[in-house]
Amino acid sequence: MGLRLMGDEDAFQQSKDTVSMIVVIPVIFIFIILTITLFSRFAVKSFDVREVHHPLLMQRAVLSSDCFSDGNEIYAEKFTSERFENCLKIKGRNIGIKATLEYDGKKKEIYDNILMTNRDFLCHGKNICSDERYFVLVNDNGIKKGWINIFVIELKNE
C-alpha cells in the first residue's frame, strides 16, 4: 500500500468540514444557553418563597412548645393572642394569622397582627392566603379532641 497524497478534492472537503464545524458547534451552544435561560425564567416566576413560608408558620403555630403546645397537645390556658404574637414574631410585616380552636363545644380565637387578619377580602390577586384545619388534642382539665383552624394572609408589596 502506497502513500496517498491529498488532492484538491480532498482538501476542499476537509475545508468544508472544518468550516461547518466552526459554525455548527457555536450554534449548538447558543441553543443550549437560550433553552436553559428560557426555562429558568419560567421556573423562577412560578415559585414564590412565601408560599413555602405559610405551611411552616402554621406548623410552628400548632406544634411549637414556644406557643401553646408541647408538640402533642395544645394547652387551653396558653392559647392567647399575646403568647401567639411572642411566639411567631411577625408584627410589623404585611402578614397576619388567625387561629381558631374548637373543642368540647367551646370556641377560642386568637390573632397575631389582628389588623392584617381582617383583610381576608384581599385574598384575590397577588396576595397569598392559606386556610388550614388540623385535628388536635386539647388539654383543658383533661385531654379533649378538637380542631384548630389557622388562617394566614400575606400582602405582596408589588
N, C-alpha and C positions, 0 to 999 in steps of 0.2 A: 504494500500500500504506500502510495506516494503522498507527499505533502501537497495540499491543495491551496492555492493562493486565492485570496478574496478578490472576487471580480467586482465590477461596477454594480451589478445587480445585487450582490450580497451586501455591499457597502450601503447601497440605497435602502435595503430592507432593515439593516441594523440601525441606520439613522432614523428611519421612520418609527421603529420600535422604541428607540430612546426618546424621541420627541413625544410620542403618545404616553410613555411612562411619566415624563415630566409634566404632562397636562393631567393625566388621569389620577395620579396619587394626590396632588393638592385638592382636586375636585372631591375626592372621597373624604379627605379630612375636613374640608369645609362643610360637606353634607352632614358628617357626624357631629360636628360642633353645632351647626344650626339645629339639628334634631334634638340634641341634649338641651340646648338653650330654650327651645320652644316648649319641650315637655317640663322642664324645671319651672318655667313661669306658671304653667297650669297647676303644677303640684303645689307651689307656694301660695297661689291665690285660693286654692280650695282648702287650705289648712290654717286654722286660727288657734293660736296657743290658748286663748281664753276659753275656747270650747273644751279644752282638756282641763282647765283650771276649775270649772264648775263641779264636776264629779269629785275632785279632790277636796273642795270646800265642803261639799255635802258629807263625804265620808268623815272628814275631820269633825264636823259638827255632830254627827251621830255617834262616832266611836271614840273620840278623843277623851282621855281622862282629864285633860285641862278644862274641858267644858262641863259636861254634866253626866258623864258616863265613865264606867271603868272598863269599857270595851265589851262588856257582856250585858249590862243593863243600865237604863237611864234612871237616875235618882230624881224623883219628882221635886224634892225641895231644892235641888241645884238648878232646876230648869227655869232660869231667869234671864231676862234681857241683858242685865249688867254682866253676868257671868259669860254669856254668849259673846258680847262685844269684846270683853277682855280676852277671850279665847281666840277669836278669829282675827282681830285687829285689822279691820278693813275700813275703818272710819276715814273720811276724807277722800275716798276713792269713789268712782261712779259705779258702785256696786252695793246691792242691798240683799239681805236674806231674811226671810220669814220662816220660822219653824212652828208647826202646829202639832202638838202632842195630844193624842186622843187615847184614853184608856178608861175602863170601868165607868163609862158614862160621863167622864169629865173631859173637858177640852181646854188646853192652855196654849196661848200664842205668845211667842217671843220674837223680838226683832233685833237685827244688827243693821244699823243705819236705816231707821224707820222711814225717813224721807224718801229713800230710794224704793222701798218695797211698795209704796202706794202708787207707783208709776207703772203698774202692770199693763196698762193700755199702750205702753210704748214697746211692747214685745214684738211688734211687727217691724219689718225692715232689717236694718243692720244691727240692731241691738241683740244681745244674747240673753235668752231667758231659759231657765230649766225648772222643771217641777217634778220632783221625785217623791215617792212614798215608800217607806220602809217599815217592815214588821219589827217591833222592838219589845223587850221585856222592861217593865217599869217597876221600880222599887218605891212603893208608897205604902209603908206599913205592911209589907208583904209583896211578893212578886205577882205582877199582873201582866196580861197580854195587852199590847197596844200598837198603835201606828204613829209614826212621825212623818209628816209631810214637810218637805223643805223646798221652798220657792226661792230661786236666785234670779236676780235681774242685774244686768251689767250694760250700761250705756256706752256706746262707742263714741269716741271723740272725732270721728272722721266726718 
